[in-house]
Amino acid sequence: MSSSANSNQLSAHATARKPRAIVYCEANFGAIDGKTANGLVRYSERYKILSVIDSALAGKDAGMVLDAKPNGIPIWRNLRDALFQAGEPPELFIVGVAPTSGLLNPAERDVILEAMSRGLSIVNGLHEFLNDDPEFAAAAVIYSVEILDVRRPRAKTDLRMFDGSIHNVTCPRIAVLGTDGAIGKRTTATILTRALCEHGVRAVLVGTGQTSLIQGASHAVALDAIPAQFVTGELEATVVEAFEAERPDVIVVEGQGALSHPTYLSSTAILRGSLPSAVILQHAPARKVISDFPSVPMPTPKSEINLIETFADTKVIGLTINHENMDEIEIAAAITMYELELGMPVTDALTRPTGRLLDMVFEAFPDLEAKSSVAIG
């Protein structure tokens, strides 16, 4: 069975109710390479997350690990414990690790095969397509389960080239970019989109990675799985589809990697394909080097802003902080320092009220503030 058929079946299932899922994130939950699991624990429109597997954090509450706020999602030592302790029978096993390579190691393969043997269908966001692996394909048949390879792009004959149709999108597009990968761009984009909607502004999120697709974004494409000549066109087409289907007041585009990053090039496609009217930049002040590349120093917000505004006809309207390895005093100091240095609004989307985040948007787009039906607290 093809992955597209699997996707249609699982999506149809999700429209009736949320399928119940266990998220596998061994040795990575709460860390950079656990960003898919981290995102699903914070927000999932498509699946009901029952638990997380990470033996190093077994017995803890997933919400407490991420944000010091309990959410009732337990972390278990292994699949056996997760199944035994589940109050409701799970249907899906989500691969929640997201290593730079996008590939599985032997231990991870064994756990996925074990999950299949226990009747769980697999949701896989890695670059390694399990439907193409003879061992996994055979296991799917033997155990009558499905495999959804989330990152698999459409057939090459169906991929779209950039055609300029983005110029027909008349509402503002705001891209949430960053100074590094796995820095919180998707989280900030999700919080911003929901905050705008809660204030009466019709906002739509366009996802650009596997986690957004797994979370259930209505309009999304995994940019890093698309051949280079089509990547800008695929994003353009996705933004146009979101505009035509939703007729929003504003479109928020999730960023990928960083424009300055030596490996991840998706930011170039986001700036070219969506032609954002504005950019919000996400930065982790405590990071000294970029993730997975210890010889490459982190860029400064100022240098990244200069690069973005030189590369594209857009304007950075605010900075958001990733507070990893920072305490409350350090977060407050960073916000004050960057506001003085950059002369723009700065906030932490996870630890601060959304008002400052909305200020960034409304100061740049007064017409959007006029559409707001709820005063900012």
C-alpha positions as a Python dict, from the first residue, in 0.01 Angstrom:
ca = {
    (1, 'M'): (0, 0, 0),
    (2, 'S'): (137, 343, -96),
    (3, 'S'): (213, 609, 163),
    (4, 'S'): (-35, 844, -1),
    (5, 'A'): (-306, 585, 48),
    (6, 'N'): (-195, 546, 409),
    (7, 'S'): (-211, 922, 455),
    (8, 'N'): (-561, 940, 316),
    (9, 'Q'): (-679, 658, 543),
    (10, 'L'): (-523, 803, 855),
    (11, 'S'): (-652, 1151, 772),
    (12, 'A'): (-1002, 1016, 720),
    (13, 'H'): (-974, 839, 1055),
    (14, 'A'): (-861, 1163, 1217),
    (15, 'T'): (-1171, 1349, 1095),
    (16, 'A'): (-1391, 1116, 1304),
    (17, 'R'): (-1179, 1135, 1620),
    (18, 'K'): (-818, 1167, 1714),
    (19, 'P'): (-633, 835, 1679),
    (20, 'R'): (-446, 744, 1997),
    (21, 'A'): (-67, 743, 1974),
    (22, 'I'): (252, 663, 2161),
    (23, 'V'): (550, 885, 2072),
    (24, 'Y'): (895, 729, 2062),
    (25, 'C'): (1180, 964, 2158),
    (26, 'E'): (1443, 752, 2330),
    (27, 'A'): (1728, 959, 2479),
    (28, 'N'): (1608, 1276, 2307),
    (29, 'F'): (1287, 1403, 2465),
    (30, 'G'): (1318, 1771, 2552),
    (31, 'A'): (1639, 1794, 2349),
    (32, 'I'): (1712, 1930, 2002),
    (33, 'D'): (1680, 1596, 1822),
    (34, 'G'): (1347, 1533, 1995),
    (35, 'K'): (1176, 1830, 1833),
    (36, 'T'): (902, 1620, 1670),
    (37, 'A'): (806, 1462, 2002),
    (38, 'N'): (840, 1797, 2177),
    (39, 'G'): (604, 1960, 1931),
    (40, 'L'): (344, 1682, 1955),
    (41, 'V'): (339, 1698, 2333),
    (42, 'R'): (279, 2072, 2321),
    (43, 'Y'): (17, 2061, 2045),
    (44, 'S'): (-145, 1796, 1825),
    (45, 'E'): (-459, 1855, 1627),
    (46, 'R'): (-444, 1519, 1450),
    (47, 'Y'): (-351, 1266, 1720),
    (48, 'K'): (-425, 1208, 2087),
    (49, 'I'): (-86, 1162, 2251),
    (50, 'L'): (-109, 899, 2524),
    (51, 'S'): (256, 884, 2629),
    (52, 'V'): (620, 930, 2536),
    (53, 'I'): (897, 668, 2545),
    (54, 'D'): (1234, 785, 2679),
    (55, 'S'): (1403, 562, 2938),
    (56, 'A'): (1619, 848, 3073),
    (57, 'L'): (1307, 1041, 3181),
    (58, 'A'): (1078, 751, 3274),
    (59, 'G'): (819, 833, 3540),
    (60, 'K'): (809, 1206, 3465),
    (61, 'D'): (532, 1417, 3318),
    (62, 'A'): (612, 1528, 2961),
    (63, 'G'): (475, 1876, 3016),
    (64, 'M'): (689, 1924, 3323),
    (65, 'V'): (1000, 1821, 3132),
    (66, 'L'): (933, 2066, 2849),
    (67, 'D'): (770, 2366, 3010),
    (68, 'A'): (749, 2301, 3387),
    (69, 'K'): (371, 2262, 3345),
    (70, 'P'): (212, 1919, 3391),
    (71, 'N'): (-6, 1803, 3101),
    (72, 'G'): (-89, 1445, 3204),
    (73, 'I'): (123, 1282, 2932),
    (74, 'P'): (351, 1030, 3106),
    (75, 'I'): (697, 923, 2995),
    (76, 'W'): (767, 548, 3002),
    (77, 'R'): (1082, 341, 2993),
    (78, 'N'): (996, 128, 2691),
    (79, 'L'): (715, 18, 2462),
    (80, 'R'): (609, -263, 2694),
    (81, 'D'): (552, -20, 2982),
    (82, 'A'): (374, 228, 2756),
    (83, 'L'): (133, -40, 2636),
    (84, 'F'): (78, -190, 2982),
    (85, 'Q'): (12, 148, 3145),
    (86, 'A'): (-206, 291, 2868),
    (87, 'G'): (-555, 370, 2988),
    (88, 'E'): (-679, 353, 2630),
    (89, 'P'): (-547, 114, 2364),
    (90, 'P'): (-305, 299, 2132),
    (91, 'E'): (-339, 266, 1756),
    (92, 'L'): (-27, 444, 1637),
    (93, 'F'): (344, 458, 1709),
    (94, 'I'): (493, 795, 1612),
    (95, 'V'): (866, 823, 1549),
    (96, 'G'): (936, 1137, 1750),
    (97, 'V'): (1312, 1158, 1705),
    (98, 'A'): (1447, 1394, 1440),
    (99, 'P'): (1824, 1347, 1402),
    (100, 'T'): (2019, 1558, 1156),
    (101, 'S'): (2076, 1254, 935),
    (102, 'G'): (1704, 1176, 922),
    (103, 'L'): (1793, 806, 947),
    (104, 'L'): (1723, 527, 1197),
    (105, 'N'): (1983, 342, 1400),
    (106, 'P'): (1954, -37, 1456),
    (107, 'A'): (1796, -4, 1802),
    (108, 'E'): (1530, 230, 1669),
    (109, 'R'): (1451, -10, 1387),
    (110, 'D'): (1400, -290, 1638),
    (111, 'V'): (1156, -84, 1848),
    (112, 'I'): (950, 14, 1542),
    (113, 'L'): (932, -348, 1430),
    (114, 'E'): (823, -444, 1782),
    (115, 'A'): (549, -182, 1770),
    (116, 'M'): (427, -320, 1439),
    (117, 'S'): (422, -670, 1582),
    (118, 'R'): (190, -539, 1855),
    (119, 'G'): (-56, -407, 1598),
    (120, 'L'): (47, -41, 1592),
    (121, 'S'): (58, 152, 1266),
    (122, 'I'): (364, 374, 1219),
    (123, 'V'): (386, 748, 1161),
    (124, 'N'): (736, 824, 1037),
    (125, 'G'): (871, 1175, 982),
    (126, 'L'): (1228, 1083, 890),
    (127, 'H'): (1399, 1106, 552),
    (128, 'E'): (1418, 726, 554),
    (129, 'F'): (1093, 603, 396),
    (130, 'L'): (989, 284, 573),
    (131, 'N'): (751, 178, 297),
    (132, 'D'): (1059, 140, 73),
    (133, 'D'): (1240, -83, 324),
    (134, 'P'): (1174, -454, 251),
    (135, 'E'): (1179, -548, 621),
    (136, 'F'): (927, -283, 723),
    (137, 'A'): (712, -336, 415),
    (138, 'A'): (693, -709, 491),
    (139, 'A'): (610, -642, 858),
    (140, 'A'): (324, -414, 754),
    (141, 'V'): (171, -697, 555),
    (142, 'I'): (232, -963, 818),
    (143, 'Y'): (84, -760, 1105),
    (144, 'S'): (-184, -581, 897),
    (145, 'V'): (-67, -234, 995),
    (146, 'E'): (2, 83, 798),
    (147, 'I'): (310, 299, 753),
    (148, 'L'): (275, 671, 688),
    (149, 'D'): (598, 826, 558),
    (150, 'V'): (514, 1189, 627),
    (151, 'R'): (809, 1342, 442),
    (152, 'R'): (749, 1160, 114),
    (153, 'P'): (682, 1427, -152),
    (154, 'R'): (431, 1396, -430),
    (155, 'A'): (543, 1223, -752),
    (156, 'K'): (803, 1420, -947),
    (157, 'T'): (557, 1457, -1235),
    (158, 'D'): (322, 1640, -998),
    (159, 'L'): (574, 1873, -833),
    (160, 'R'): (519, 2242, -898),
    (161, 'M'): (769, 2503, -1018),
    (162, 'F'): (755, 2864, -904),
    (163, 'D'): (516, 3052, -1135),
    (164, 'G'): (460, 3387, -966),
    (165, 'S'): (112, 3304, -839),
    (166, 'I'): (228, 3417, -492),
    (167, 'H'): (170, 3773, -618),
    (168, 'N'): (-204, 3697, -620),
    (169, 'V'): (-197, 3645, -242),
    (170, 'T'): (-314, 3980, -115),
    (171, 'C'): (-292, 3925, 261),
    (172, 'P'): (34, 3974, 455),
    (173, 'R'): (265, 3675, 496),
    (174, 'I'): (478, 3660, 811),
    (175, 'A'): (763, 3409, 814),
    (176, 'V'): (903, 3291, 1147),
    (177, 'L'): (1271, 3233, 1073),
    (178, 'G'): (1561, 3158, 1307),
    (179, 'T'): (1933, 3177, 1371),
    (180, 'D'): (1961, 2795, 1386),
    (181, 'G'): (1770, 2473, 1331),
    (182, 'A'): (1553, 2318, 1606),
    (183, 'I'): (1527, 2655, 1778),
    (184, 'G'): (1150, 2688, 1823),
    (185, 'K'): (1030, 2846, 1499),
    (186, 'R'): (734, 2608, 1463),
    (187, 'T'): (632, 2659, 1826),
    (188, 'T'): (641, 3036, 1796),
    (189, 'A'): (455, 3024, 1463),
    (190, 'T'): (185, 2805, 1619),
    (191, 'I'): (147, 3029, 1925),
    (192, 'L'): (132, 3340, 1706),
    (193, 'T'): (-131, 3191, 1474),
    (194, 'R'): (-352, 3082, 1763),
    (195, 'A'): (-315, 3418, 1941),
    (196, 'L'): (-416, 3607, 1628),
    (197, 'C'): (-721, 3385, 1582),
    (198, 'E'): (-819, 3430, 1946),
    (199, 'H'): (-813, 3808, 1889),
    (200, 'G'): (-1047, 3788, 1592),
    (201, 'V'): (-785, 3798, 1317),
    (202, 'R'): (-824, 3518, 1062),
    (203, 'A'): (-475, 3367, 1064),
    (204, 'V'): (-361, 3049, 888),
    (205, 'L'): (-38, 2860, 952),
    (206, 'V'): (153, 2712, 660),
    (207, 'G'): (380, 2438, 790),
    (208, 'T'): (708, 2355, 623),
    (209, 'G'): (834, 2047, 810),
    (210, 'Q'): (742, 1698, 918),
    (211, 'T'): (630, 1796, 1268),
    (212, 'S'): (368, 2038, 1137),
    (213, 'L'): (237, 1766, 908),
    (214, 'I'): (215, 1519, 1196),
    (215, 'Q'): (55, 1779, 1422),
    (216, 'G'): (-221, 1816, 1165),
    (217, 'A'): (-153, 2143, 982),
    (218, 'S'): (-415, 2182, 708),
    (219, 'H'): (-163, 2346, 475),
    (220, 'A'): (192, 2211, 492),
    (221, 'V'): (478, 2070, 289),
    (222, 'A'): (805, 1909, 404),
    (223, 'L'): (1045, 2137, 221),
    (224, 'D'): (1364, 1947, 297),
    (225, 'A'): (1237, 1637, 113),
    (226, 'I'): (1170, 1813, -218),
    (227, 'P'): (1423, 1837, -505),
    (228, 'A'): (1586, 2179, -512),
    (229, 'Q'): (1433, 2300, -837),
    (230, 'F'): (1081, 2246, -706),
    (231, 'V'): (1111, 2358, -345),
    (232, 'T'): (1023, 2724, -402),
    (233, 'G'): (730, 2635, -626),
    (234, 'E'): (591, 2379, -381),
    (235, 'L'): (590, 2633, -101),
    (236, 'E'): (441, 2900, -326),
    (237, 'A'): (163, 2661, -429),
    (238, 'T'): (93, 2566, -66),
    (239, 'V'): (65, 2931, 40),
    (240, 'V'): (-162, 3007, -257),
    (241, 'E'): (-381, 2707, -170),
    (242, 'A'): (-408, 2825, 191),
    (243, 'F'): (-507, 3174, 76),
    (244, 'E'): (-767, 3052, -173),
    (245, 'A'): (-917, 2797, 66),
    (246, 'E'): (-925, 3007, 384),
    (247, 'R'): (-927, 3370, 266),
    (248, 'P'): (-733, 3466, 580),
    (249, 'D'): (-635, 3810, 701),
    (250, 'V'): (-275, 3692, 744),
    (251, 'I'): (-68, 3382, 670),
    (252, 'V'): (206, 3271, 911),
    (253, 'V'): (480, 3061, 749),
    (254, 'E'): (686, 2824, 963),
    (255, 'G'): (1060, 2863, 911),
    (256, 'Q'): (1324, 2594, 862),
    (257, 'G'): (1692, 2602, 952),
    (258, 'A'): (1848, 2946, 916),
    (259, 'L'): (1952, 3157, 619),
    (260, 'S'): (2308, 3157, 752),
    (261, 'H'): (2315, 2782, 824),
    (262, 'P'): (2584, 2585, 634),
    (263, 'T'): (2359, 2282, 579),
    (264, 'Y'): (1989, 2369, 595),
    (265, 'L'): (1887, 2573, 291),
    (266, 'S'): (1509, 2580, 332),
    (267, 'S'): (1508, 2941, 453),
    (268, 'T'): (1601, 3054, 103),
    (269, 'A'): (1295, 2879, -39),
    (270, 'I'): (1071, 3028, 231),
    (271, 'L'): (1191, 3381, 152),
    (272, 'R'): (1157, 3328, -224),
    (273, 'G'): (850, 3105, -233),
    (274, 'S'): (626, 3286, 15),
    (275, 'L'): (767, 3638, -37),
    (276, 'P'): (696, 3729, 325),
    (277, 'S'): (583, 4081, 399),
    (278, 'A'): (762, 4054, 734),
    (279, 'V'): (981, 3819, 938),
    (280, 'I'): (990, 3734, 1308),
    (281, 'L'): (1330, 3596, 1407),
    (282, 'Q'): (1381, 3325, 1670),
    (283, 'H'): (1712, 3312, 1860),
    (284, 'A'): (1862, 3108, 2145),
    (285, 'P'): (2094, 3342, 2341),
    (286, 'A'): (2254, 3059, 2541),
    (287, 'R'): (2370, 2866, 2234),
    (288, 'K'): (2734, 2923, 2155),
    (289, 'V'): (2749, 2705, 1841),
    (290, 'I'): (2481, 2593, 1598),
    (291, 'S'): (2315, 2259, 1669),
    (292, 'D'): (2506, 1949, 1554),
    (293, 'F'): (2796, 2164, 1423),
    (294, 'P'): (3025, 2243, 1718),
    (295, 'S'): (3281, 2421, 1500),
    (296, 'V'): (3032, 2679, 1371),
    (297, 'P'): (2957, 2972, 1606),
    (298, 'M'): (2598, 3090, 1644),
    (299, 'P'): (2515, 3399, 1441),
    (300, 'T'): (2395, 3706, 1627),
    (301, 'P'): (2039, 3831, 1574),
    (302, 'K'): (2184, 4148, 1423),
    (303, 'S'): (2390, 3959, 1165),
    (304, 'E'): (2099, 3730, 1075),
    (305, 'I'): (1862, 4025, 1038),
    (306, 'N'): (2109, 4197, 807),
    (307, 'L'): (2142, 3878, 599),
    (308, 'I'): (1764, 3829, 573),
    (309, 'E'): (1692, 4189, 479),
    (310, 'T'): (1976, 4186, 223),
    (311, 'F'): (1865, 3858, 67),
    (312, 'A'): (1493, 3938, 44),
    (313, 'D'): (1263, 4236, 10),
    (314, 'T'): (1122, 4204, 360),
    (315, 'K'): (1154, 4349, 710),
    (316, 'V'): (1229, 4179, 1042),
    (317, 'I'): (963, 4310, 1281),
    (318, 'G'): (1053, 4134, 1605),
    (319, 'L'): (1275, 3888, 1787),
    (320, 'T'): (1159, 3589, 1991),
    (321, 'I'): (1373, 3411, 2247),
    (322, 'N'): (1433, 3039, 2289),
    (323, 'H'): (1503, 3018, 2663),
    (324, 'E'): (1689, 2685, 2669),
    (325, 'N'): (1953, 2677, 2946),
    (326, 'M'): (1837, 3016, 3074),
    (327, 'D'): (1671, 3112, 3401),
    (328, 'E'): (1404, 3380, 3445),
    (329, 'I'): (1656, 3655, 3524),
    (330, 'E'): (1859, 3571, 3212),
    (331, 'I'): (1547, 3567, 2994),
    (332, 'A'): (1436, 3910, 3118),
    (333, 'A'): (1788, 4050, 3070),
    (334, 'A'): (1810, 3913, 2716),
    (335, 'I'): (1475, 4064, 2621),
    (336, 'T'): (1581, 4406, 2752),
    (337, 'M'): (1925, 4387, 2590),
    (338, 'Y'): (1798, 4290, 2245),
    (339, 'E'): (1520, 4550, 2250),
    (340, 'L'): (1780, 4820, 2315),
    (341, 'E'): (2026, 4679, 2061),
    (342, 'L'): (1780, 4608, 1779),
    (343, 'G'): (1515, 4872, 1839),
    (344, 'M'): (1229, 4625, 1793),
    (345, 'P'): (988, 4425, 2013),
    (346, 'V'): (1140, 4116, 2179),
    (347, 'T'): (964, 3841, 2374),
    (348, 'D'): (967, 3475, 2469),
    (349, 'A'): (657, 3314, 2318),
    (350, 'L'): (653, 3030, 2572),
    (351, 'T'): (712, 3215, 2898),
    (352, 'R'): (555, 3554, 2830),
    (353, 'P'): (193, 3657, 2754),
    (354, 'T'): (110, 3670, 2383),
    (355, 'G'): (45, 4044, 2393),
    (356, 'R'): (403, 4137, 2303),
    (357, 'L'): (400, 3887, 2016),
    (358, 'L'): (82, 4044, 1883),
    (359, 'D'): (234, 4390, 1923),
    (360, 'M'): (503, 4291, 1671),
    (361, 'V'): (237, 4212, 1414),
    (362, 'F'): (-2, 4498, 1485),
    (363, 'E'): (275, 4760, 1486),
    (364, 'A'): (385, 4638, 1144),
    (365, 'F'): (33, 4586, 1007),
    (366, 'P'): (-214, 4834, 1162),
    (367, 'D'): (-492, 4704, 934),
    (368, 'L'): (-471, 4370, 1115),
    (369, 'E'): (-507, 4539, 1451),
    (370, 'A'): (-821, 4710, 1318),
    (371, 'K'): (-965, 4363, 1246),
    (372, 'S'): (-897, 4245, 1600),
    (373, 'S'): (-1210, 4201, 1808),
    (374, 'V'): (-1032, 4143, 2140),
    (375, 'A'): (-817, 4396, 2324),
    (376, 'I'): (-462, 4286, 2402),
    (377, 'G'): (-415, 4226, 2772),
}
